[in-house]
């Protein structure tokens, strides 16, 4: 009876449009009144909310109490609370205090743990950045958020080009947030007011700016995912015998499916390996399509993203890209920004966890966190990204649950976000153009490889293209990036051998390799950039290192542009090494796999003695000679290129499985 009385009272006191929402059988006259009211602002509902609160507190009925706290009395009250709370939630604060802070804390924890294990301390800039993240979580004003994001981007640019592709994602999206902050500070109220920089903005102004930022970021995210799928449209990735895709699928099966359930020779296991490239492409094309459509499809896109990145995060080494998954999940928050903010608000509210259902939620969360901690526990380190991904995914899962009831609100939010303001149009145009050039122009020109969105794509950027639709590496060999392609045959430099070609096959479990061999895969993988970014000792050396150091030919030769060979020589000399290297200049700039493996050209044998600062260089066409002195313009004799070339570029080496007759490029990454 109490609930019925409250419901009748609410219907009487609600504005006509809310009565219409609860009673769709209203008369045409009432509907006309409702239409006129929609043009005005919503009447305040504080009186109803206060009355409901008094009724709860004064009622002695235990049905209206829950653990000594007033509880909701029905759907009307829940609807009222939600309609009011959504408008009052500071969306930027929810983003900063949840997914963004979790990502920042996990990155610092990984860096600090690695530094301490190496006997040092975290870099000063990283420590300052973490302090800034704590300040932003406590006081998420636009000024603090701006400063911390600017500091983060400065650190990323300082490390360029030695960084992951997800760090470039962060660089671009965070730059959009910086521009949004500047736009909100100066002109959000309709005229340029520099004092906004200091006085702050109202929640409505902050939410308006954050909504426009989220709209641009959602488009950027769609470009990232779409380009990742686009660059996998190449012959080497689509071939299950050389593709990276079966390795990921079989690693997950070998780690989490009992052997008795799925044997390597079973037809199902074989079908999974054959279909792995196509399934990967399907997901990476479906997610961006879902993100750029309406709220209902965006909800599906977020759900697909959660599952996709969870599978990546729990993949065993050497392909456990949990940091990438955490970064992507952080930005999935922006796909349904209004609903995600409500979800974050719920998870930060004690009442969400204090009820019986809340206790169940908490138990499930701790159970998943414990499982993630177990997955992240490795022999030499702990992966903080795995449990951090669980915390971020909890917000996204809540978003997906709420989004089913929030489609109309998201549609209204979308209608409010576009602005005819020249400032917002400029921010949107410039950031989307930069994102497009990054996603598609880097591999196309060859000016970006490691940091691009071609992760685990088997894509050939230098030495010719294996893409089905477009060429790659068009700028290589030009005045901007001079030099040809070389094939490194042998080297005794510890610096070079610890970095390239970086075979990581030994880190794959025997069961994973058994699955791969069953479908005709080479069961081998290479990941030079993991050593380049994390350090040469981040991955244990393969079993051929000792023989190569003694002067034996490389078990796995590799090709790379001449400018990257100059980088290797510079690094070996900086370490004071005495070494020998043998490499062949390939004729031309482009060719197929047979050209990479056996293409002719002059072979150079260069040696350097650091003790007396002497060197020797000979050139020959065949092993029978003649052996001639190198010309002064030989690569090994040239001075280092201008600093900006190595600052701009970082091109990956491509392994050669000599003597096996493979017609496609083998899996390398990331």
Secondary structure, 3 states (H helix, E strand, C coil): CHHHHHHHHHHHHCCHHHHHHHCCCCCHHHHHHHHHHHCCCCCCCHHHHHHHHHHHHHCCCHHHEECCEECCCCHHHHHHHHHHHHHHCCHHHHHHHHHHHHHHHHHHHHHHHHHHHCCCCCCHHHHHHHHHHHHHHHCCCHHHHHHHHHHHHHHHHHHCCCCCHHHHHHHHHHHHHHHHHHHHHHHCCCCCCCCHHHHCCCHHHHHHHHHHHHHHHHHHHHHHHHHHHHCCCEHHHHCCCCCCHHHHHHHHHHHHCCCCCCCCCCHHHHHHHHHHHHHHHHHHHHHHHHHCCCHHHHHHHHHHHHHHHHHHHCCCCCCCCHHHHHHHHHHHCCCCHHHHHHHHHHHHCCHHHHCHHHHHHHHHHHHHHHHHHHHCECCCCECHHHHHHHHHHHHHHHHHHHHCCCHHHHHHHHHHHCCCCHHHHHHHHHHHHHHHHHHHHHHHHCCCCCCCCCCCCCCCCCCCCCECCCCCCCCECCCCECCCEEEEEEECCHHHHHHCCCECHHHCCHHHHHHHHHCCCCCCCECHHHHHHHCCCCCCCCCCHHHHHCCCCCCCCEEEEHHHHHHHHHHHHHCCCCEEEEEEECCCCCCCHHHHHHCCCCEEEEEEECCCCEEEEEEECCCCCCCEECCCCCHHHCCCCCHHHHHHCCCCCEECCCCCCCCCCCCECC
